[in-house]
Amino acid sequence: MEVAKKEPIACRLMVIGAGMAGMAAALFAARRGISTVQAGLTGETLYASGLFDLYGVAHGNTRELIDNPWQGLKQLKQTYPQHPFCLVSTSQIRSAMDGVTDFLGHAGHPYAGYPDQNARLITSVGTIKRTFRVPETMWSGVQALEEKAPCLIVEIKGLRGFSASQIVSTLKPSWPDLRAAPIELPWQNRLGPKYAEHIARGLEVEAARRDLAEAIRPHLGQAKFVGLPAILGIHDSKGVHHDLNQMLGRPVFEIPTMPPAISGIRLKETFESHLPPLGVKSFYHHTVHSIHRLANGRFVLELGRTEPETTVVAEHVLLATGRFLGKGLVAERQGIREALMDLPVCQPENRSCWHRQQFLDPKGHAINLAGIEVDDRFRPLNPDGHVVYENLYAAGSILAHQDWIRTKSGTGLAVATAYGAIAAMVNDLVDS
Ligand SMILES: Cc1cc2nc3c(=O)[nH]c(=O)nc-3n(C[C@H](O)[C@H](O)[C@H](O)COP(=O)(O)OP(=O)(O)OC[C@H]3O[C@@H](n4cnc5c(N)ncnc54)[C@H](O)[C@@H]3O)c2cc1C
């Protein structure tokens, strides 16, 4: 039987990528009423802690820790004008971060933070992390650390990758009133390994929350705060968190866990369920297999799960395909290649310059600054400095001249450049 060929989907914007940059770009475009199609796999979001870093460590060799990210970014603009953060104004970065956190708040995953300051909170290994925006379920942890208040850290016996005693032993010298308590969950198989996702989904049932509170209660003592691994639900973390606060009679906070983390699953599922109602035609878990440009300037893209299933004709394309983990860039013997369109990649002269001798060299590695060079409207450039196509944009970690891991700016960079690229595209629409 002959299979009827599907009609191509026409749109103004095709967003390639469903990591933080792609999701933010689709959100900003939909809010501006632009007809948008989006495709991509999960990207790095599943690994993310849920914390939204903006700018936590200075770019360059000083490794200076940043308390006020706005001042840090101002300085960055004076010292590293090539950095992609320099393509977006401070007010655009603020609007971008607020836009994403407002969206998540309305979707039931509110964020908290200081207006102009990075917050500090404890990680699952007992180190202190600076970040800009924190899921509300983690926010009391910022206050507990600030006050060094009497605090109980709860460990679920059998849950991998989270040790309350390790956190306490690392922090005890500077936080004497910190205690650890291991508990058993009555409704979990006592012998088998425990998975954070199973526990998180289980806690969406009220009776399971009561059991958890009962198991914690005998250990409370004088604790003013209670810290738990990030397991408080997936779809209703706000409700689970609220109930535990009430049941234990004191503020409870989550501590981000090792990747893949529950907070990443929450983000992924929230974007995937709340962007389509805004009008984004989404093809999650789909890949763009090929892209070519017609004589009239439009792009034709073939997308599908394992092979092409759908054709999209787009007036504009935003490439948000990430770096090596996202598969936007591929490292080969001959050099680093942009995987989908073979765009020019700004990169070290040869492979021997990719890495320094020491893995943990404080100066970082040149390979982590490789990526796509863009003009001030986020359009990829040829080596001669001309734009590749006037209707092709790039955003997120695929951009050159930034090392988001070292500068603790993963979400900030992804979201800010997505905002800048969509704003540039809208300006181009007005101009044309
Ligand atoms: C372990 C880990 C921990 C992290 N922790 C934090 C943190 O604590 N705080 C923070 O702010 N940030 C953190 N981040 C970074 C953050 O998750 C951002 O996602 C990251 O900065 C890059 O976002 P991106 O969208 O540019 O790329 P990616 O997330 O890599 O997304 C790339 C997207 O492009 C898609 N793609 C690639 N090729 C194609 C194609 N041909 N067709 C269709 N789609 C394609 C991929 O499927 C994916 O959806 C962390 C990242 C990792 C890996």
The ligand as an ORCA input file, in Angstrom:
! r2SCAN-3c Opt
* xyz 0 1
  C      26.048     17.662     33.982
  C      25.497     19.032     33.697
  C      25.139     19.823     34.754
  C      24.648     21.098     34.509
  N      24.327     21.862     35.587
  C      23.908     23.124     35.381
  C      23.631     23.963     36.509
  O      23.754     23.572     37.663
  N      23.219     25.228     36.259
  C      23.084     25.723     34.981
  O      22.714     26.873     34.817
  N      23.349     24.941     33.903
  C      23.760     23.670     34.067
  N      24.039     22.882     32.981
  C      23.946     23.454     31.616
  C      22.554     23.657     31.085
  O      21.892     22.432     31.269
  C      22.419     24.092     29.606
  O      21.584     23.210     29.027
  C      23.632     24.083     28.764
  O      24.277     25.240     29.124
  C      23.491     24.115     27.228
  O      22.245     24.373     26.699
  P      21.996     24.314     25.127
  O      20.536     24.365     24.916
  O      22.828     25.327     24.434
  O      22.564     22.885     24.630
  P      22.088     21.394     24.944
  O      21.419     21.299     26.247
  O      23.243     20.530     24.672
  O      20.941     21.111     23.868
  C      21.198     20.858     22.520
  C      19.914     20.433     21.843
  O      20.123     20.340     20.447
  C      19.545     19.123     19.985
  N      20.126     18.737     18.716
  C      21.422     18.511     18.374
  N      21.493     18.152     17.076
  C      20.216     18.145     16.605
  C      19.625     17.858     15.349
  N      20.333     17.485     14.295
  N      18.286     17.935     15.234
  C      17.505     18.316     16.272
  N      18.023     18.614     17.485
  C      19.351     18.523     17.637
  C      19.774     18.155     21.120
  O      18.933     17.039     20.969
  C      19.400     19.061     22.274
  O      18.004     19.118     22.393
  C      24.510     21.591     33.181
  C      24.848     20.786     32.118
  C      25.349     19.520     32.360
  C      25.746     18.694     31.200
*
